[in-house]
Each structure stands twice: as structure tokens, then as C-alpha cells.
Amino acid sequence: MLSWLRWWLVAGLLALVALPVNAALGAMMFGVHPVAAVLAGIAQSAALLLLLVRLREATALQFLAVVVIAVAVPPGAASTWPLTVPGLLTLMAYVGLVAARYSGRAALVTWWASALLIPALVLLDPRGRSVEDGLLIMILYPVLAATVLGAVLMIRHWRGIRRELADARHDVEVEQSQRAVAEERTRIARELHDVVAHGMSVIHMQATSASYRIKNLDPEAEAEFGRIAADARSAMREMRQLLSVLRAEDADGELAPVPDLGGLPDLVASARRAGLPVQVRQTDAVRAAAVPERVALAAYRIIQESLSNVIRHAPGARTLIDLGLEGSDLVLSVVNETALRPAEPMETSGLTGHGLTGMRERVRPVGGSLEASARDEGGYQVTARLPIGDPR
């Protein structure tokens, strides 16, 4: 849009300047009949605008104006015959504008046609003027017009080189940015593996070896250690899948774990084994709804993080997970009551607080919203609204 406006502004300015100068000077200084001078001026100015959309018609109109001026100038009235000085400048401006607007081939054809038009007018002059009368312009115009043509084409070539250099710099910057992102992903994957894998491996080893290390271990405790080991293996498997995605951008999408609401029973069972009384209330409409994969993943992770927060900050608190549909939105809430026993913090307080941030980052890409706040009667509540489109 701005490019087209710029072209029309330049051509319009040239036309506005050329019209009065051609008409006035042609009649006053070169003896052209006022009607012919005005008509030729209008034609030359209109051609400057018309070339933006119709090159052939504009060139024909420009050449027609030149013919009218060549015939209308009285013998001996102008040393620049078959052109007037304003007509000469306008014709040169026309060739330059063609060179700026169209291809080099079109500009060269226009220049050649105009350079051949001048001697043709001199040789076919109906007023019987000699070749010597038009010799100056036959030599001067092609040289001046070629200078304008060459200058415009050189500027265009220079600007093209600048654009190519700018594009090349942009490509290099994008490549460097992508390389930096890939290196950062690899670094994060490495750090996650070194930090988390070691801790989870120790937990798994201790849980699986408990029956051998602890004498007279009752069956219930042994089963509990088995569940701990299974949870550790599951966490390690999921972490390795995530690390595979982090390490390679083109990794198969199936490597990435995509849990959905179908995994909710296992998640709730894991929370109950951790001593958290959890109740799930899920409507039939939610079970029958076609929840998009991204929304189901976001819902699962929000519930997972909410339960983790309850386990960390309100151990033993009764918790309700509520899933329902409101129009085309999946609405879920995780509400917990006050803790039954004091929490034993697992992390330094200054390093916590990422859970709510992560949940908000989960709902933002799917166009949802999330509210989290303490309850007046005690406990905490997290409510998320996730659009799923047509639930059928």
C-alpha cells in the first residue's frame, strides 16, 4: 500500500510541475498556439500518471504530445526543435520514471523508441525544416536520456544489492537465534537429566531394595515401596521423553508425553497413595465430549500441579476435582480444605512459586483463563476455563 502511494505521489508531483510549465512556456517562449500548448501539456502530464498502470498507452500518449509540439513550433522559434526545453525535460523524466517503475528491458525499449522518434520527426517535418534545425536535439536528447536511464538503473541495482544484503543478514541472525535456542534446549535437557535423573534413580533404588535392607517388613509396607518404585519409573520415563523433545527440534511428536483426562484415575490414585483424600466429580457430558488434545493436556497438567501443591502445602486436606461443561468451555476446579497436619516444605521458600505461573502458561496458548485464590473458609481453589469448541 505504501509503495503504491509513493509511486502515485512521485508521478503526481512530476505531472503537476510539468503541466503549467509546458503549457505556459510553450505558448510564451516558443510560439506554440496556446490551445496546442495546453493540450500537449495535459497529454504529457497525463502520460506520467498513466504509465503506472498502462505503459503502452502512456507511451503512445507521451509520443503523441511530442509530435504535436514538433509540428506546432514555428520554424526558427526554438533551437531545441523538434522539442521545447520543458518538453525535453518532461520526456526525459518519463523515461526515467519508466526505468524506475518497470524492468530494464521495458526502459530500454522506451528509450530506443523515443530516441528514434526525434529523427523521424525531423525527417518527416511537414513545415519543410532542414535536418540541421533538429541536429542539436537529435544528438543531445539520446545522450541526456541515456544518462538519466543509466542513473536510475544503477540506483535500482544498488538498492537491490542492499536488499539482498539485508535479507542475508536477517537469515544469519535467524540462524544464529535458532542455534542459540537449540544450544539452550540442549543445556536445559542436560541439566534436567543430571539433577532429576540422579534423585529419581536413588528413590527407585531405595524403594526396590527396601525389602532386602529392612528386616521383617510387613506386606503392606512392601507394597507401598513397590508403588513408590513404580511412580519413580513412570516419572523417569516421562522425563526421558521430554528430554528427547528438548534435545531435538525434529524429534518425533510421539516421543512427547501427551496425557489426557483418560489418565485422571491413575493421577488421583497416586495422590491418594500419598495420603491425600481426593474426590472426583465429572459429568457425563465431559466424558462424551471431544476434547482437543492440547486442551486435554492443559487440563491434566493443571490438575496434576494443583494436587502436587496440595500435597506440599496442605498435606491430608480433603480435595475435590470438579469437571463440567459450560457452553463450549471445559470448566475444571480443584478445591482443597485446610491441612490436617503441618506441611513439611520440600524446597527453599525463595525457589517456589513456579506452579501457578506454569498453570497460567498452560491455559494461555489454548485461549483459556485461570483463577487461583485462598478460600474464606480455609484451603485453596484453582479454577480453569478452557475453550474446546463444539463439544459434540
Contacts in CASP RR format, 6 or more apart in sequence:
PFRMAT RR
TARGET T0000
AUTHOR 0000-0000-0000
METHOD contacts of the structure
MODEL  1
MLSWLRWWLVAGLLALVALPVNAALGAMMFGVHPVAAVLAGIAQSAALLL
LLVRLREATALQFLAVVVIAVAVPPGAASTWPLTVPGLLTLMAYVGLVAA
RYSGRAALVTWWASALLIPALVLLDPRGRSVEDGLLIMILYPVLAATVLG
AVLMIRHWRGIRRELADARHDVEVEQSQRAVAEERTRIARELHDVVAHGM
SVIHMQATSASYRIKNLDPEAEAEFGRIAADARSAMREMRQLLSVLRAED
ADGELAPVPDLGGLPDLVASARRAGLPVQVRQTDAVRAAAVPERVALAAY
RIIQESLSNVIRHAPGARTLIDLGLEGSDLVLSVVNETALRPAEPMETSG
LTGHGLTGMRERVRPVGGSLEASARDEGGYQVTARLPIGDPR
7 52 0 8 1.000
7 101 0 8 1.000
8 49 0 8 1.000
8 52 0 8 1.000
10 97 0 8 1.000
11 48 0 8 1.000
11 49 0 8 1.000
11 51 0 8 1.000
11 52 0 8 1.000
11 97 0 8 1.000
12 48 0 8 1.000
12 49 0 8 1.000
14 45 0 8 1.000
14 48 0 8 1.000
14 93 0 8 1.000
14 97 0 8 1.000
15 45 0 8 1.000
15 46 0 8 1.000
15 48 0 8 1.000
15 49 0 8 1.000
16 45 0 8 1.000
18 41 0 8 1.000
18 44 0 8 1.000
18 45 0 8 1.000
18 48 0 8 1.000
18 86 0 8 1.000
18 87 0 8 1.000
18 89 0 8 1.000
18 90 0 8 1.000
18 93 0 8 1.000
19 41 0 8 1.000
19 42 0 8 1.000
19 44 0 8 1.000
19 45 0 8 1.000
21 86 0 8 1.000
22 37 0 8 1.000
22 40 0 8 1.000
22 41 0 8 1.000
22 44 0 8 1.000
22 45 0 8 1.000
22 84 0 8 1.000
22 86 0 8 1.000
22 87 0 8 1.000
22 90 0 8 1.000
23 34 0 8 1.000
23 37 0 8 1.000
23 38 0 8 1.000
23 40 0 8 1.000
23 41 0 8 1.000
23 42 0 8 1.000
24 37 0 8 1.000
25 84 0 8 1.000
25 85 0 8 1.000
25 86 0 8 1.000
26 32 0 8 1.000
26 37 0 8 1.000
26 69 0 8 1.000
26 84 0 8 1.000
26 86 0 8 1.000
27 33 0 8 1.000
27 34 0 8 1.000
27 37 0 8 1.000
27 38 0 8 1.000
29 84 0 8 1.000
30 73 0 8 1.000
30 77 0 8 1.000
30 78 0 8 1.000
30 84 0 8 1.000
31 73 0 8 1.000
31 74 0 8 1.000
31 77 0 8 1.000
32 40 0 8 1.000
32 69 0 8 1.000
32 72 0 8 1.000
32 73 0 8 1.000
32 74 0 8 1.000
32 84 0 8 1.000
33 72 0 8 1.000
36 68 0 8 1.000
36 69 0 8 1.000
36 72 0 8 1.000
37 69 0 8 1.000
37 72 0 8 1.000
39 65 0 8 1.000
39 68 0 8 1.000
40 65 0 8 1.000
40 68 0 8 1.000
40 69 0 8 1.000
40 72 0 8 1.000
41 65 0 8 1.000
41 90 0 8 1.000
43 61 0 8 1.000
43 62 0 8 1.000
43 64 0 8 1.000
43 65 0 8 1.000
43 68 0 8 1.000
44 62 0 8 1.000
44 65 0 8 1.000
44 66 0 8 1.000
44 87 0 8 1.000
44 90 0 8 1.000
44 91 0 8 1.000
44 94 0 8 1.000
45 90 0 8 1.000
46 61 0 8 1.000
47 58 0 8 1.000
47 59 0 8 1.000
47 61 0 8 1.000
47 62 0 8 1.000
47 65 0 8 1.000
47 94 0 8 1.000
48 58 0 8 1.000
48 62 0 8 1.000
48 90 0 8 1.000
48 93 0 8 1.000
48 94 0 8 1.000
48 97 0 8 1.000
49 58 0 8 1.000
50 57 0 8 1.000
50 58 0 8 1.000
50 61 0 8 1.000
51 58 0 8 1.000
51 59 0 8 1.000
51 62 0 8 1.000
51 94 0 8 1.000
51 97 0 8 1.000
51 98 0 8 1.000
51 101 0 8 1.000
52 101 0 8 1.000
55 98 0 8 1.000
55 102 0 8 1.000
55 106 0 8 1.000
55 110 0 8 1.000
59 98 0 8 1.000
59 110 0 8 1.000
59 113 0 8 1.000
62 91 0 8 1.000
62 94 0 8 1.000
63 113 0 8 1.000
63 114 0 8 1.000
63 117 0 8 1.000
66 82 0 8 1.000
66 83 0 8 1.000
66 87 0 8 1.000
66 91 0 8 1.000
66 114 0 8 1.000
66 117 0 8 1.000
66 121 0 8 1.000
67 117 0 8 1.000
67 121 0 8 1.000
69 82 0 8 1.000
69 83 0 8 1.000
69 84 0 8 1.000
69 87 0 8 1.000
70 81 0 8 1.000
70 82 0 8 1.000
70 83 0 8 1.000
70 121 0 8 1.000
70 125 0 8 1.000
71 125 0 8 1.000
71 126 0 8 1.000
71 127 0 8 1.000
73 81 0 8 1.000
73 82 0 8 1.000
73 84 0 8 1.000
75 127 0 8 1.000
75 128 0 8 1.000
75 129 0 8 1.000
75 133 0 8 1.000
76 129 0 8 1.000
76 133 0 8 1.000
78 84 0 8 1.000
79 136 0 8 1.000
80 88 0 8 1.000
80 136 0 8 1.000
80 137 0 8 1.000
81 129 0 8 1.000
81 133 0 8 1.000
81 134 0 8 1.000
81 137 0 8 1.000
82 118 0 8 1.000
82 121 0 8 1.000
82 122 0 8 1.000
82 125 0 8 1.000
82 134 0 8 1.000
82 137 0 8 1.000
83 91 0 8 1.000
83 118 0 8 1.000
83 137 0 8 1.000
83 141 0 8 1.000
88 137 0 8 1.000
88 141 0 8 1.000
88 144 0 8 1.000
91 114 0 8 1.000
91 141 0 8 1.000
91 145 0 8 1.000
92 141 0 8 1.000
92 144 0 8 1.000
92 145 0 8 1.000
92 148 0 8 1.000
93 148 0 8 1.000
94 110 0 8 1.000
94 114 0 8 1.000
95 107 0 8 1.000
95 110 0 8 1.000
95 111 0 8 1.000
95 114 0 8 1.000
95 145 0 8 1.000
95 148 0 8 1.000
95 149 0 8 1.000
96 107 0 8 1.000
96 148 0 8 1.000
96 149 0 8 1.000
96 152 0 8 1.000
98 106 0 8 1.000
98 107 0 8 1.000
98 110 0 8 1.000
99 107 0 8 1.000
99 110 0 8 1.000
99 148 0 8 1.000
99 149 0 8 1.000
99 150 0 8 1.000
99 152 0 8 1.000
99 153 0 8 1.000
99 156 0 8 1.000
100 152 0 8 1.000
100 155 0 8 1.000
100 156 0 8 1.000
104 153 0 8 1.000
107 149 0 8 1.000
107 152 0 8 1.000
107 153 0 8 1.000
108 149 0 8 1.000
111 142 0 8 1.000
111 145 0 8 1.000
111 146 0 8 1.000
111 149 0 8 1.000
114 141 0 8 1.000
114 145 0 8 1.000
115 141 0 8 1.000
115 142 0 8 1.000
115 145 0 8 1.000
118 134 0 8 1.000
118 137 0 8 1.000
118 138 0 8 1.000
118 141 0 8 1.000
118 142 0 8 1.000
119 138 0 8 1.000
122 129 0 8 1.000
122 131 0 8 1.000
122 133 0 8 1.000
122 134 0 8 1.000
122 135 0 8 1.000
122 138 0 8 1.000
123 131 0 8 1.000
182 249 0 8 1.000
185 246 0 8 1.000
185 247 0 8 1.000
185 249 0 8 1.000
186 246 0 8 1.000
186 247 0 8 1.000
188 246 0 8 1.000
189 243 0 8 1.000
189 246 0 8 1.000
189 247 0 8 1.000
192 239 0 8 1.000
192 242 0 8 1.000
192 243 0 8 1.000
192 246 0 8 1.000
193 239 0 8 1.000
193 243 0 8 1.000
196 239 0 8 1.000
197 236 0 8 1.000
197 239 0 8 1.000
200 232 0 8 1.000
200 235 0 8 1.000
200 236 0 8 1.000
200 239 0 8 1.000
201 232 0 8 1.000
201 236 0 8 1.000
203 228 0 8 1.000
203 229 0 8 1.000
203 232 0 8 1.000
204 229 0 8 1.000
204 232 0 8 1.000
204 233 0 8 1.000
204 236 0 8 1.000
207 225 0 8 1.000
207 226 0 8 1.000
207 228 0 8 1.000
207 229 0 8 1.000
207 232 0 8 1.000
208 225 0 8 1.000
208 226 0 8 1.000
208 229 0 8 1.000
210 217 0 8 1.000
210 221 0 8 1.000
210 222 0 8 1.000
210 225 0 8 1.000
211 217 0 8 1.000
211 222 0 8 1.000
211 225 0 8 1.000
217 225 0 8 1.000
224 273 0 8 1.000
227 273 0 8 1.000
231 270 0 8 1.000
238 257 0 8 1.000
241 255 0 8 1.000
241 256 0 8 1.000
241 257 0 8 1.000
242 256 0 8 1.000
242 257 0 8 1.000
244 251 0 8 1.000
244 255 0 8 1.000
244 256 0 8 1.000
245 251 0 8 1.000
245 253 0 8 1.000
245 255 0 8 1.000
245 256 0 8 1.000
258 293 0 8 1.000
258 297 0 8 1.000
259 296 0 8 1.000
259 297 0 8 1.000
259 300 0 8 1.000
259 301 0 8 1.000
260 291 0 8 1.000
260 293 0 8 1.000
260 296 0 8 1.000
260 297 0 8 1.000
260 299 0 8 1.000
260 300 0 8 1.000
261 286 0 8 1.000
261 291 0 8 1.000
261 296 0 8 1.000
261 299 0 8 1.000
261 300 0 8 1.000
261 323 0 8 1.000
263 300 0 8 1.000
264 280 0 8 1.000
264 282 0 8 1.000
264 300 0 8 1.000
264 303 0 8 1.000
264 321 0 8 1.000
265 280 0 8 1.000
267 300 0 8 1.000
267 303 0 8 1.000
267 304 0 8 1.000
267 307 0 8 1.000
268 278 0 8 1.000
268 280 0 8 1.000
268 307 0 8 1.000
268 321 0 8 1.000
271 278 0 8 1.000
271 307 0 8 1.000
271 310 0 8 1.000
271 311 0 8 1.000
271 319 0 8 1.000
272 278 0 8 1.000
274 311 0 8 1.000
275 311 0 8 1.000
275 315 0 8 1.000
275 316 0 8 1.000
276 307 0 8 1.000
276 310 0 8 1.000
276 311 0 8 1.000
276 315 0 8 1.000
276 316 0 8 1.000
276 317 0 8 1.000
276 319 0 8 1.000
277 316 0 8 1.000
277 317 0 8 1.000
277 318 0 8 1.000
277 319 0 8 1.000
278 307 0 8 1.000
278 319 0 8 1.000
278 320 0 8 1.000
278 321 0 8 1.000
279 318 0 8 1.000
279 319 0 8 1.000
279 320 0 8 1.000
279 321 0 8 1.000
280 320 0 8 1.000
280 321 0 8 1.000
280 323 0 8 1.000
281 320 0 8 1.000
281 321 0 8 1.000
281 322 0 8 1.000
281 323 0 8 1.000
282 321 0 8 1.000
282 322 0 8 1.000
282 323 0 8 1.000
282 324 0 8 1.000
283 323 0 8 1.000
283 324 0 8 1.000
283 325 0 8 1.000
285 324 0 8 1.000
285 325 0 8 1.000
285 391 0 8 1.000
286 323 0 8 1.000
286 324 0 8 1.000
286 325 0 8 1.000
286 330 0 8 1.000
289 325 0 8 1.000
289 330 0 8 1.000
289 388 0 8 1.000
289 391 0 8 1.000
289 392 0 8 1.000
290 388 0 8 1.000
290 390 0 8 1.000
290 391 0 8 1.000
290 392 0 8 1.000
291 299 0 8 1.000
291 330 0 8 1.000
291 388 0 8 1.000
292 366 0 8 1.000
292 388 0 8 1.000
292 389 0 8 1.000
294 365 0 8 1.000
294 366 0 8 1.000
295 330 0 8 1.000
295 366 0 8 1.000
295 386 0 8 1.000
295 387 0 8 1.000
295 388 0 8 1.000
298 362 0 8 1.000
298 363 0 8 1.000
298 365 0 8 1.000
298 366 0 8 1.000
298 384 0 8 1.000
298 386 0 8 1.000
299 323 0 8 1.000
299 330 0 8 1.000
299 332 0 8 1.000
299 384 0 8 1.000
299 386 0 8 1.000
301 359 0 8 1.000
301 362 0 8 1.000
302 332 0 8 1.000
302 334 0 8 1.000
302 359 0 8 1.000
302 362 0 8 1.000
302 363 0 8 1.000
302 370 0 8 1.000
302 382 0 8 1.000
302 384 0 8 1.000
303 321 0 8 1.000
303 332 0 8 1.000
303 334 0 8 1.000
305 355 0 8 1.000
305 358 0 8 1.000
305 359 0 8 1.000
306 334 0 8 1.000
306 359 0 8 1.000
306 382 0 8 1.000
307 319 0 8 1.000
307 334 0 8 1.000
309 355 0 8 1.000
309 380 0 8 1.000
310 316 0 8 1.000
310 317 0 8 1.000
310 319 0 8 1.000
310 334 0 8 1.000
310 336 0 8 1.000
310 380 0 8 1.000
312 343 0 8 1.000
312 345 0 8 1.000
312 346 0 8 1.000
313 339 0 8 1.000
313 343 0 8 1.000
313 380 0 8 1.000
314 336 0 8 1.000
314 337 0 8 1.000
314 338 0 8 1.000
314 339 0 8 1.000
314 343 0 8 1.000
314 379 0 8 1.000
314 380 0 8 1.000
315 339 0 8 1.000
315 340 0 8 1.000
315 341 0 8 1.000
315 342 0 8 1.000
315 343 0 8 1.000
315 344 0 8 1.000
316 339 0 8 1.000
316 340 0 8 1.000
316 341 0 8 1.000
317 336 0 8 1.000
317 337 0 8 1.000
317 338 0 8 1.000
317 339 0 8 1.000
317 340 0 8 1.000
317 379 0 8 1.000
318 336 0 8 1.000
318 337 0 8 1.000
319 334 0 8 1.000
319 335 0 8 1.000
319 336 0 8 1.000
319 337 0 8 1.000
320 333 0 8 1.000
320 334 0 8 1.000
320 335 0 8 1.000
320 336 0 8 1.000
321 332 0 8 1.000
321 333 0 8 1.000
321 334 0 8 1.000
322 332 0 8 1.000
322 333 0 8 1.000
322 334 0 8 1.000
322 335 0 8 1.000
323 330 0 8 1.000
323 331 0 8 1.000
323 332 0 8 1.000
324 330 0 8 1.000
324 331 0 8 1.000
324 332 0 8 1.000
325 331 0 8 1.000
325 391 0 8 1.000
326 385 0 8 1.000
327 391 0 8 1.000
328 387 0 8 1.000
328 388 0 8 1.000
328 389 0 8 1.000
328 390 0 8 1.000
328 391 0 8 1.000
329 385 0 8 1.000
329 386 0 8 1.000
329 387 0 8 1.000
329 388 0 8 1.000
330 385 0 8 1.000
330 386 0 8 1.000
330 387 0 8 1.000
330 388 0 8 1.000
331 383 0 8 1.000
331 384 0 8 1.000
331 385 0 8 1.000
331 386 0 8 1.000
332 383 0 8 1.000
332 384 0 8 1.000
332 386 0 8 1.000
333 381 0 8 1.000
333 382 0 8 1.000
333 383 0 8 1.000
333 384 0 8 1.000
334 381 0 8 1.000
334 382 0 8 1.000
335 375 0 8 1.000
335 379 0 8 1.000
335 380 0 8 1.000
335 381 0 8 1.000
335 382 0 8 1.000
336 379 0 8 1.000
336 380 0 8 1.000
336 381 0 8 1.000
337 377 0 8 1.000
337 378 0 8 1.000
337 379 0 8 1.000
338 378 0 8 1.000
338 379 0 8 1.000
339 379 0 8 1.000
356 372 0 8 1.000
359 370 0 8 1.000
359 372 0 8 1.000
359 382 0 8 1.000
359 384 0 8 1.000
360 370 0 8 1.000
362 370 0 8 1.000
363 369 0 8 1.000
363 370 0 8 1.000
363 384 0 8 1.000
363 385 0 8 1.000
363 386 0 8 1.000
366 386 0 8 1.000
366 387 0 8 1.000
367 386 0 8 1.000
367 387 0 8 1.000
368 384 0 8 1.000
368 385 0 8 1.000
368 386 0 8 1.000
368 387 0 8 1.000
369 384 0 8 1.000
369 385 0 8 1.000
370 382 0 8 1.000
370 383 0 8 1.000
370 384 0 8 1.000
370 385 0 8 1.000
371 381 0 8 1.000
371 382 0 8 1.000
371 383 0 8 1.000
371 384 0 8 1.000
372 380 0 8 1.000
372 381 0 8 1.000
372 382 0 8 1.000
372 383 0 8 1.000
373 380 0 8 1.000
373 381 0 8 1.000
374 380 0 8 1.000
374 381 0 8 1.000
375 381 0 8 1.000
END
